[in-house]
Amino acid sequence: MTEPSFLTTPQGRQIAYHKTDGAGPGIVFLGGFKSDMDGTKAVHFEDWARAQGRAYLRLDYSGHGRSSGDFLDGCIGDWAEDAQQAIAALTTGPQILVGSSMGGWISLLTAKAMPDRIAGLVGLAAAPDFTEDGYWARFDEAERATLMTEGVVHVPSDYGDPYPITRRLIENGRQVLVLRDPLDLPFPVRFVQGTADAAVSTETALHLLDHATSPDMRLTLIDGADHRLSTPDELAVIVTQIEDVLSRQKGD
């Protein structure tokens, strides 16, 4: 496995990344909660981009994968900041964001923070506002009290060890919610959602589609697909969506 390169952010965080040079608009993959840049989707899209001669960037947020920091110290705002600084420092020209799960939320925050650099967005089981509408909304009084007094609650995960949900994650999440205020996405947008996703509901995808505004926005539902969206057929559907966004770029 090729060793990653590292970017030092202004906050002193060491962000691990892999960058493929190529034509623009480039593709930036933004992964999910507690995932890393060596996952099936991140590597598959890199192989596709290289075959197309397309620029591509994948990265680990701080506290994830090979990047510095402790996951327990992180929050959505920090990870969005990591993504935005990596895009600013490591890419040139317009980029198409491909955000998986939490990466979908971070993609939306990035589109708001640096709209001049974003040419399109593909959200995969996008999970905007999940800290508030998912975890906090489901916590009972005892769990909320534990979170506030002890600073962390561990919740079951379908992907291994329980997830530590910290007070900082919840409180910072409230500062970066995207479904409470207008969400303008002035570029082609494609969302892909599995109907058997136990982590992000189809209702969430429909709510996002209804809430956001875009001149060219579509939602593709894959019957029976789960949250991973990583089977060969599902990956092929996603690549088709990325190609569609690319085809709609001005001048293409």
C-alpha positions, 0 to 999 in steps of 0.5 A: 500500500502506498504511504500517504502524504500529509498536509499540516493545517493552520491548526497544526493538524496532520491530514493524511491524503492521497492525490492523483493528478489529472484533468479538472474538474477534480473529484474529492472523496469525503468519507463517513464517521469513523471511516478512513480513506482506504475504504472500498468506495474511496479506492474504487473512485480513485481507480476510476478517476486514474483510468479517466485521467481525472484529478482525484483527492481522498483524505483522512479527517483528523482523528481518522485513519492515518491523520493526527489527533484523537477521534474523541477530540473531534467534531463536525466543524473540525472535520469540515475544516480539514476537508476545506483546507485540504481542497484549498491547499491540494487542488486547483480549479473547480471540484466535484465533491463525493460525500459518503454518509457524514461526508455528505454533511461535510460536502454541504458545509464545504459547498457553503464555505467555498462555493467558488471552488465547487462544481458539483456534489454527489451525496451517498447516503448523505447524513446531514445533521445526524448528530442532532436528528439522529443521536441526540433525538434518540437519546433517552433522559439517562443517556442525555444526562450521562453525555452532559456529565461524563462527556461521552456516550457509547452507542452500538454500531453495525460496523464493529465497536460501539461509537463514542458520541461526545458532548463536543460532537453534539454541541458543535454539531448544533452550530453547523446544522444545514437543514434549518436554514436555506441551503442553496447548491448552485451546481449539479447535485446527485444523491444516491440512497439505499432503501434498506439503509438502517443508518440513514432513512429514505425519509432523510434523503427525501427531506434533503431533496425537498429542503435544498435548492439547485438548478439540477438536482436528483435523487436515485434510490437503489432498492435493497441497498444498505448504508455501505453502497459498496457492491459492484452494481452500487458502485457502478450506479454511483460512477454513473452519477459522477459522470453525469455531473461531469457531463453537465459542466460548462464547456464540457 
